[in-house]
Amino acid sequence: MNKKTTVRKAFTGDHVQQYDQKTLEANWLDPDIVFGLTYRYINPGESILDVGIGTGLSSILFHRAGLEVHGLDFSSEMLEVCAQKSFTASLTKHDVSAAPYPLKDNSVNHAVSTGLTHLFSNLETFFYEVHRIIKQDGVFSFVVADSEKVESCVLSCQNNNNSKVKFHYHSQKDLNRLFQECGFEQLNSLKFSSSSIGRQERTYRAYVVQKL
C-alpha cells in the first residue's frame, strides 16, 4: 500500500462519521488558535478558501465571523459531512497536493489550512497555489507540526486504522525559505502543544502570512 492510499484510507468509513466527536474528545485546539491569530486581518463579507477542509471544523469559525467559505478536500466522505452543515459557498473534491487547484487567480480574499501539513514533506504546492488564488494583501493561516530542530524531519506513527504513516515536522528555516520563494511575509506565529485524534501531544506552530 503506497503513501497516498494509506492517507486516503485514514479519511474514510467510520473514522469520518466519528471525526468531529473524536476531535472534541481530544480537545483539538488548532482551529481555535488559527482563528484567533487571524481574526484581526479579516472582515465580514470577505471570502476564504479552506485547503483540506475536511468536515469544516476550521472554516466554520470564519463563517460565523461573516466570511464566505470555499473548501477543497480529496475525501468525498469528509466533504459530505461538511456539506450537511450547510455553511459553505462551494465544496470541491481535489487532491490538494496536486496543482493547479480548481480556482481562478486572485479569486478569494484569504486561505486557511489545519490538520493537513503533517501529511506532506513538500509544501511548495500549497504555498504557490494559495498565493496564486488569494488576493493582494490576503492572509494564509495554517498549522504545522513544529520541528524544533534546524531542519524539517519525519517520524513514523500509528494511525487510527493501525497502519504506519509518516508524520512530517516542518522547521522555521524551511518555512522562511518557502515564504520568500512564494511571495509571503510572516505576520504572526504561535508555538503551542496540542493533542490530535490519536491523543498524542505534540508541538505545533500556527502561522499567519500575507501575500505580498
N, C-alpha and C positions, 0 to 999 in steps of 0.2 A: 504494500500500500504506500503510494507516494505522499509527500507532504501535503499537497493540496487536497487529496482525498481524505486524509486524516483530519485536517482542519474543517473541511466541509461536514464530515460525519459528526463532529462535535456540535454542530448547529442544526441538528435535525431531531425529529422524534420527540420523545417525552421531555428531553432537555429544553427544547424550545418552549413547550407549554408550561414548564415549571420555571422558566428563566427569571421572570420578574420576582417571583416569590423567593427564589434562591438568592438573588441579589439583595433582597430585603433582609433575609436571614443573615447574610454575610456582612451586612452593613457596608455595602459597596458605596464609597464616597465620591468616586471620580466625577459623576455628573454634577453633583452639587458644587464641588470645588471649581470645576471648569466654568460653570455658570457664574459663580461668584466672582471669579477673576475677569470674566468677560463683560459683566453687566455694565460697567462704566463706558464701554465702547459701542454699545448697541442702542437702537431706538425702535419704538413701536412702529410697525408698518414696513420695516426692512425685511429682507429675506435671508435665510440661512440654509446652507447645504450640510446635511449630516452624512459624513463619509463613513459607511459601515453603520447605518442607523439601527440595525437590529430590531428590537421591539420598541425603540423610540424613547428609552429612558433618559437620554441626554437632551435631545431636542425638544421634548415636551415641555421642559422648563423654559426654553426660549419661546415656544408657542404661547405659554401663559404670560410671557412678558410682551406679547403683541407682535411677534415676528412670524412671517410666513415660512413654513418648513418644507424643504425638499430633501428626499432621502435616497441613498444608494446602498444596496447590500447584495451579496451573492446568494443569500439564503431565501428562497421563496417562502419557507415556513416562517422565518422571522418577519419577513415583510407582511405576511398575512396577519400575524399577531399585531403588528404595528398598525396596519390598516383598520383593524377593528376598533382602535382607539379614536379614530376619526378626527385627527388634528393636523394631518399633513396636507399640503397642496399637491404634492406628487410623490410617488414612490416608484423607483425603477430598479429592476434586477440587473446588477452589473458586478463583475469581478473588479473590485476597487484596486487590485494590484496591476490591472491592465489599462493602458492608455489607448485611445482617448476616452475620458468619461463622456457620457451622452448629454452634455450640457454645452451651451454656447459660451464663447468668450465674454467675460465681464457681465455675466447674466444674473449673479446673485451678490448680495452685499457681503456676506460672511460665510465662514465654514467652521464646523466643529467635528471632532472625532475622539471617541473614548472606547476603551476595551478592544482596540484593534492593532495598534502598532507593535505590540509584543509578538504578533504572529509573523512579522516580516523582518528580515535582516536589512533589506534595502528600502528606504523610504523616499527615494527620489521621485518616483511616480506620483506619490501623494502630494508632495510639495509643488512639483511642476504643474500638475493638473489643477490643484486648488488655486495656485497663483494665476493660471490662465482663466479660471472660471469666476473668481471673485472680482469685485470692482475695486478701483483705485482707493487706497486707504482702508479697505476692508480688513477684518481680522480673521485669523485662523487660530482656533483654540483646540488644544489636543493634549493627550496624556501619553507619556512613555514610561516603561519600566526603566528606572534610572540606574545606569551603570556608574557606580561610584569610582570606577577606575578611569584612566585616561582614555582607553579605547572601549568601543562597544563590544559586547560579548553575548554568548548564547549558552543556555543550560537546557538539559532535558528534564521534563517533569511529567507527571501522570495527569491525564485529563479525566473528565467525568465518565468517559467510556473505557477507562483503564488502558488507554493507549498512550504510548510515549510521544510527546510532542515537544517541539523546540520552543523555548521561551526566550525572546530576544530583548536584551537590555541595550539601551542607546545612550551614548555618552554626550556630555555637553560639547565636547570638542567636535564630534561628528555632526551634531545638530547645528552648531555655529557655522560649519562649512556649508551645510545644506541651506541655511538661511541666506548666506551670502550668495551662493550659486543660483538660488531660485528667486531671489529678489524680495526677501522678507527682512524686517527689522524686529528684533525681540522687544516687546513692550513690558512683559512681566513673566514671572515664573514662580512656582511654589513647590518645594520638596515636601513630600508627605509619606506616611506609611498607611497602607490600606490592605484590606483583605478582599480577594475576588471570590467567585463562587466556590473555588476549591478551599476557601478559608485559610489559605497560606498567606501570611502577612509579608508584604514586600515593600521596597522603597520605590516610589513613583515620583515623577515630576510633571506638573501641569505647566504648559506654556501658552502664552498669547503672543502671536507675532502679527505684524501688519504688512500688507502689500505695499511696496514702495512704488 
